[in-house]
Amino acid sequence: VWEIFGALCTGGKLVVVPFWVSRSPEDFLQLLRNERVTVLNQTPSAFGQLASLPQTNEGDLALRTVIFGGEALDPQRLRGWIEHHGDDSPQLINMYGITETTVHVTYRRITAADLGRSRSPVGIAIPDLGLQVLDGQLNPAPLGVAGELYVSGAGLARGYLNRQGLTAERFIAGDGGERLYRTGDLVKWNNEGQLEYLGRIDHQVKVRGFRIELGEIEAQLLAQPEVREAVVIANEGPTGTRLVGYVSGNDIDTNALRERLGEALPDYMVPTVLVVLDALPLNTNGKVDRKALPAPEFSAGNAYEAPQGETEEKLAAIWAEVLGVQRVGRNDNFFELGGHSLAVLQAQTRTQAELGVRLPLAIYFQRMSLVAIGEAVTQMRSTELAEEAGDLDQMASLLEALED
């Protein structure tokens, strides 16, 4: 609707992009050149792959305006483009939209000043819609406080065809009698009187008791100079929710990247594993296809070396079960395999039950590798045996004295 009638109703020429061209950034760039496209509608993910091509810097495009929609735009994604092309030619417009308004709700021009933002600025309403940010009791959320976005106005749909229950759930009556659509999106008003998009309510996850927004982690990843694309998902494992980050870019060192994230984020928000891809998979609408992301492999990144001896083998089996990994090598790090403080408690209990040794929790955080923990178990056993032997010697001496 937006792309077709936006062009034809204003006297423009509509260029329909063949499917396989839309999947190939190189072919898409050639189409933009051949057709002398002036207004480009594209998702941030698809544009990111296009902008990453060196050929886009040759300066022979006719673009006047690039309009983003379909998914949240993190301004950090545009840093490379703006640093090379500026923010005026073409102009960059971010539009937030939902199907229930067919299809856009807000708009905002993105400039170089937005590169310092960690949120997606979505701006103000288009003329036929009204916006309200409400809390859980449907009261207006104060300035700067997150709430759910509700949309009203002439541009709002009447409901869902033949789905009265869903219509009643999502389309509600406001205080003034107007119809409100609850979007399920978290937003807040900023000091400029414009909206900032914070993420989906159903994208909130709970990690070790902390409720977090995956978008906050994605924003920190995109702020790193070597990262071009980033998405974070929650992976349910034996130890609870684990965060998995998927990134693309240039010469990414995942260990160094996780260290830098740890400087900006609390430890429970640092992804357990980072997966480097050539590019994030996109669906037919050009949005990141989360279902197509490869399954993560939780490993410590070390060359596998088999456990040695009965103690290490038993510990490896305990760790594999607690952490939900296929195998554990003797040099693997408990925390790099997905462990955290709650998982340590499980490993401690299992180790005591199967090896008869209750290691102090501090040892797990100090030594961390399987071989080091195995050595600690052996040392503690030796100490306990020595203490037992000493006790036996004392008892024997006492018995001898009594006999005398």
Stockholm file with secondary structure:
# STOCKHOLM 1.0

chainA/1-404         VWEIFGALCTGGKLVVVPFWVSRSPEDFLQLLRNERVTVLNQTPSAFGQLASLPQTNEGDLALRTVIFGGEALDPQRLRGWIEHHGDDSPQLINMYGITETTVHVTYRRITAADLGRSRSPVGIAIPDLGLQVLDGQLNPAPLGVAGELYVSGAGLARGYLNRQGLTAERFIAGDGGERLYRTGDLVKWNNEGQLEYLGRIDHQVKVRGFRIELGEIEAQLLAQPEVREAVVIANEGPTGTRLVGYVSGNDIDTNALRERLGEALPDYMVPTVLVVLDALPLNTNGKVDRKALPAPEFSAGNAYEAPQGETEEKLAAIWAEVLGVQRVGRNDNFFELGGHSLAVLQAQTRTQAELGVRLPLAIYFQRMSLVAIGEAVTQMRSTELAEEAGDLDQMASLLEALED
#=GR chainA/1-404 SS CHHHHHHHTTTCCCCCCCHHHHTCHHHHHHHHHHHTCCEEEECHHHHHHHHTSGGGGGCCCCCSEEEECSSCCCGGGGHHHHHHHCSBTTEEEEEEECGGGSSEEEEEEECGGGGGCSSEEEEEECTTCEEEEECTTSCBCCTTCCEEEEEESTTSCCCCTTCHHHHHHHEEECTTSCEEEEEEEEEEECTTSCEEEEEEGGGEEEETTEEEEHHHHHHHHHTSTTEEEEEEEEEEETTEEEEEEEEEESSCCHHHHHHHHHHHSCGGGSCSEEEECSSCCBCTTSSBCGGGSCCCCCCCSSCCCCCCHHHHHHHHHHHHHHHTCSCCCTTCBTTTTTCCHHHHHHHHHHHHHHHSCCCCHHHHHHTCBHHHHHHHHHHHHHHHHHHHHHHHHHHHHHHHHHHC
#=GC SS_cons         CHHHHHHHTTTCCCCCCCHHHHTCHHHHHHHHHHHTCCEEEECHHHHHHHHTSGGGGGCCCCCSEEEECSSCCCGGGGHHHHHHHCSBTTEEEEEEECGGGSSEEEEEEECGGGGGCSSEEEEEECTTCEEEEECTTSCBCCTTCCEEEEEESTTSCCCCTTCHHHHHHHEEECTTSCEEEEEEEEEEECTTSCEEEEEEGGGEEEETTEEEEHHHHHHHHHTSTTEEEEEEEEEEETTEEEEEEEEEESSCCHHHHHHHHHHHSCGGGSCSEEEECSSCCBCTTSSBCGGGSCCCCCCCSSCCCCCCHHHHHHHHHHHHHHHTCSCCCTTCBTTTTTCCHHHHHHHHHHHHHHHSCCCCHHHHHHTCBHHHHHHHHHHHHHHHHHHHHHHHHHHHHHHHHHHC
//
